[in-house]
Amino acid sequence: MQWLLIITLLVISIKYLVNLVGKDVISSKVYQTYLRVSGNKAFANLHTKKTELRDINKQRLAISAQDQYAKWTKLNRRWDKLKKEVDELEKTLLVTQAAAINAIKTGLTVVTTGPIWYYRVMHRKSVLVHLPAGLFPSVVEFYLSFPTVARGTIGLGGWMFIVNTMIDSMELIIKNLVFAEKVEKPKETSTSNEEEKKPQPASIEPKIQEIN
């Protein structure tokens, strides 16, 4: 059952990675990549029209509406017409994008959780690891074997518990060591410096006068 140990470790690690990055981010990146690779006609048409729209806008800004009114008016009409076409294309693509992203998110959920539930049902009584006698206290052995394998062994439920705990601990350590905000060293207050600058009181020890 070593293959089951490795597969569950990989699936749970992928699930944590997907949750860490975010399904929305991954789905959006996958959809954008699909549009570029597949050569989607609507996306290519939108890109072309946006490029043309920017060129027309540059031409409008380069001329004076008073000195070249006819040319400026013609460019302005073209810009208005093209802007409406761009807005309509964007609305159409947004609807398609929302449906595609929801489908990708559903696929991610199935890929990251489906195998786990499948193995939990099909291999719920499989023994993955045999523990040496007396290695752990009886309470620990009970939880590692829970719910369907004999005490002194580790089943799929116990192995998933170990993997989840290990990944949670690693995530906590990485966040605290790498991504934790640096705490600035507190600045020394000026009270200590002021105390040092204060004149010291004169010595009150009695002076011994020499008697001739």
N, C-alpha and C positions, 0 to 999 in steps of 0.2 A: 504493500500500500504506500510505498514511497512516492509514487506518482501522484497520489491523492494529496499528500503533504505539500508537494511542490505546486500543484495546480491551485489548491485553496490559498496558498501563500501569494501566488501571483494575482489571483482574482481579487483578493482582499486589498492587496497593495495598489492595484489599478483603481479599485473603487475609491480608496483614500485619495489617490492622486487626482481623480476626476472631481471629487468633492472639494479638494484643495484649490484647484484651478477654477472650478465653477463650470457647470453644465452650459450656462448661457454663453460664456466666453468660448468654450470649445465648439459649441454648435454654430455660433456666428463665424468662427474661423473656418470651420469645415464647409459651411455654405458659401462663403466668399471664395474659397479655393475651388470649389466645384464650379462656380460661375466662370472663373477665369480659365480653368482647364477645359471645361465642356464647350466653351465658345457659345454660350447662351446668346441668342439673337437679340432678345429684349435688353439684356445687360450691355451688349456691344453697341446697340443703337442708342441707349441712354448715354454711354460714354462718349460716343461721337457727337451727339447733340449738345452735351455739356461743354465739350471742347469748342464747338462752333459758337456756343453762347458766350464763352469767355472771349473769343476772338472778336465777336461783334461788340461786346462791351468795351474792349480796348479801343476799337475804332471810334466808338461814340465818344469816349473820353478824350481822344486825340484831336477831335475837331471842335470848332466853335458852333454852337447852335444858331448864333446870330449871323456869322459870316457864311456858313454853309448849311443853311436851314433845310434845303431840299434833301441833301445827302443825309443830314442828321435825322430828319423825319423818316426817311426810308429805312435807315439802320434801326431806328427806334421801333418801327412797325415789325421788322424782322425779329427783333429781340423779344417783343411782346408775344408774337406768334410762337416762337421757339420756346419761350419760357413756359407757355401753357402746355406744349407738347412734353416738355421735360417733367412738369408737375404730374401730368397724367401717367407717364411712364413710371415715375417714382411711386405713385399710389398703387399701380398694378404690381410692381415688383415688391412693395412692402407687404401686400397681401400674400403673395407667393412665398416671400421670405419667412413670414410668420408661420405659415403652414409647414415649410421645410424645417425650420428650427425646432418646432414642436415635435416633428417626426424624428429628428436627430436626437433630441433629448430623450424621447421615449426609447429609441434604440440604445442609447447609453445606459439607461436604467435597466433595460432587459439584459444587456451584456454584462453589467457589473453585479446584478443581483440574481439573475436567473440561474447561473451555474451554482451559486451558493445554495439556493433553495433546492435545486435538483439533487446536489450531493447530500444535503441534509436528509432528504427523504430516502434516496436510494442507498446511501451508505451510513445510515444512522446507527447501525449495529456493528459497523466495521471497526476493528481494533487497529489503530495506527502505530502505537508505541507501547511496548511492555516495559514497565518500570521495575527496577530492582526492588526487592523487598525492603521496606523500612527507609526508602530514600526520602519520602516526604511524610509529614504527619497524616493521620487518617482523615482529617478534615480536608486537607488539600487533595489527597487521593480521591476522596468522594466527589469533589467538584470537578476534577479533571476527567473522571469517568462518567460523570452525569451527562445524559440521563439514561443511556441504553447499553453501556458496556460495563464489564466487570471491574470492581475496584482493583487498583494496581495496574491499570492500563489507561491509555489516553484514546478517547474516541474523537470523532469529528467535531463534536461540540466543544470539547476541552481544547482541541488544537486551535479552533477558531478563536476561542477566548484568549489563548496564549498569543496568537498573532495580533489580534486587536489591541491587547494590552501592550505588546512590544511596539507596535506602530504608534500608539498614542504616546508612549513614553518618549520615543525618538522625536516625534513632532514637538512635544513639550520642550525637550532639551534643545532642539534646533532653534525654536522660537526664542528661547531665553538666551541662548549663546550668540546667535547670529542676528536675529531681527529685533532683539530687545533694544529699547531706546537707551542711549547712553545717559547716565545720570551725571550732571555736571558737579564738579567738586565745589562745595560751598565756599564762598569767598570769606576771607577773614574779616571780621568786624573791626572797625576802627577803635573800639574801646580799648583793646589791648595796647595799641600804639599810643593812644592818649595817656594811658596809665604810665607807659614807659617815659613819655615826655614830661610828665608832671615832676616838678622839682622835689627832690627828696628832702624830708624834714631835717633840720640841723641836728646834729648829735647833741643830746642833752646830758651826756656824761659829764660830770663835774671835772673841771680842770684842776689839776694839782699845782698849786703855786709853789715855786721853789723858795725856800726860806734861807736867806743868806745868814 
